[in-house]
Amino acid sequence: MQIRVLNLIRFLLSLSFCRQCLVRGLQVFKERINLPKFEKIIPAEGEGQRLIVTEQTAQIRPHAVAAVLRNITFTKDRYDSFIDLQEKLHQNICRKRALVAIGTHDLDTITGPFTFTAKAPSEIKFKPLNQSKEYTASQIMDLYRTDSHLRHYLHLIENKPRYPVIYDSNGVVLSMPPIINGDHTKISLKTRNVFIECTGTDITKAKIVLDIMVTMFSEYCEKPFTVEAVEVVHPNGKTHIYPVSTALGDLCVLRERASLTQTLETPSSLAKLLTRMCLKSHVTGNGNHLEIEIPPTRADIIHACDIVEDAAIAYGYNNIQMVIPKTYTIANQLPLNKLTELLRLDLAAAGFTEALTFALCSQEDIADKLGTDISATNAVIIANPKTAEFQVARTTLLPGLLKTIAANRKMPLPLKLFEISDIVVKDPNADVGAKNYRHLCAIYYNKSPGFEIIHGLLDRVMQVLDVPPNEENGYTIKAAEGTAFFPGRCAEVFVKGQSVGKLGVVHPDVITKFELTMPCSVLEINIEPFV
C-alpha cells in the first residue's frame, strides 16, 4: 500500500505545476469527480482573434501560439495561483524562458489582430509592467539589469540586433518576450477575458505550455473547461489553430499484452484503472483492444509503455503477483568494472588511500589552474550550471585529487591518494557527442616530490596487469612536456606503442593555484586499453 501511494504521489507531482492540477488528479483517481472533457471553441470566421508572426522573428524567437479564456472569474486565490503557475512553467518546461516565454493579457484592453515581430531596441517604446512611465527597449534592459528576478533573462536577447515584441492593431505593446509584459494589458481580479500567448524557440514546448495554462484555468470560465481558439498566421502564409489538442484529445489504441491481462484479470479492469489516471479508456473490437483518449494535460504520454506504467501505478506494484521469470539468465560484472575493482585493491595494498571526487567541476579547475585554455580541453560544458563549481564534466582526475589534498592539509604527511573513475570528453563520432573514459590517477604529496614513488606505483600497476617493461609488447616511458608538470620532470606512458597517460612532478604554479604549499608527483593513465 505504501509503495502504491508513493508512486501515485510521484505521478501526480510530475504533472502538478499548480494546486488545481493536483487536486483534480486526486479527485479523479478517487472517482469523486468525472474526468473533465475539454472543448475547443472555434469562433465564426472574422470574429476570432489572430496572431500574425512576421519573418523578422526568425532569428530570435520564431514560434508563437495563443488562446483565449472567455468569461473567466478570478478570486484572489485563483489569481495568485495563475501567476504562480506561469513562474513554475518558466523555471521548468520553459528552461528559464530560453525555450518558451508566457504572456497573459486582459483582452478587453486591446484590439486584435495582434502582430508578433522584431524591431531595433530604439524603435520599441512602452510602459513595462508595474512601471509609471514609458521606456525604450534599451532603457528597459538597463532598468532591469539589477532586478533580482528579471536580470537572469536579459542575456537571452540583449546581444541581438532586434528584440521581439507583440503589438495589437492600435500599436499597443502587449509584451517584449521573454523579458516583460506591458502595463497596459495587466490582468487583475476584475479581468474577464484573458489572451494567452507563448513565444519561443521550441514549438513543441510552446504548445505543451499553452495546453497546461488553458486546461488548468478553463475550469473557472463561465462554461467550464472551454477555451477559445486563436488563429496564428506564419510568415509563409500558412495558418494554424491553437491550442491544437484541446478539442477531443489524442486517441491511442493499445493492444492488450497477455501478461498484463492476466495480472489485471480483464481489459475492462485496465480501462477503469487508466480512466482513474486521467486517461479515458474503453474496450473496443473483439475485447482485446483499448481506445485511450490522451488529454492535453498528459504531455508526458509519448509511448504505449507510459500507458502501461500508469496502469501498474493505479493497480499498485505491491498487488502484482511475483512469478519466476521464464527466461533463465546469469548476470555478470562488466569487464571494465571488474578490472577497476581489482586495481583498487592493489593500489590500496600499495599504501594509497582512495578518494571519490565530483564528476563535475569548474572550468577554472581543468583549464586555468592547469595552465591550459578551456578550448584545448575538449570538455563538455553544461549549458545552465547551478553553481560555479559545477560548470563542466571533468576531463582529468587531477584537479579533484589536488582539491582533496587542499582540504586535508592538516593531515600527517605524506598524503598518498588515488582515484579510478570516469572522465568525459567531446567525441563527434559518439551518439551523444561525448564519450567516457576510465582513468586511474594517483598523487603523492610530501616535503619532497617523490617522483620515484609514483614511478614505482606505475611499475606495480603494470606488473599486476601482466604488462612487461619493454617497448614492443609491453610498456615504456618517454620524456614529454605538459602544462601541469614541471619542465623536464614529465614522462608519457606508452603501452604497445599507444599513449595511455602521463606521470611527473606537478608544476609549482599549479600547486599554488590549488592553495598547496608542498611539491607533489602524479600519475594518470587510461585503463581501458588493458581490458
PyMOL commands that set and color helices and strands:
alter all, ss='L'
color gray80, all
select helices_A, chain A and resi 2-15+19-29+55-57+76-91+107-109+121-123+137-143+150-156+183-185+203-220+258-264+267-276+304-315+317-319+335-349+363-366+368-370+374-376+398-407+451-464+508-513+528-530
alter helices_A, ss='H'
color red, helices_A
select strands_A, chain A and resi 39-41+49-53+63-69+100-106+114-119+125-126+135-136+163-167+173-176+180-181+194-200+226-233+239-242+250-255+280-284+289-294+353-354+360-361+392-393+415-426+434-445+475-479+485-495+498-506+520-526
alter strands_A, ss='S'
color yellow, strands_A
deselect
rebuild
show_as cartoon
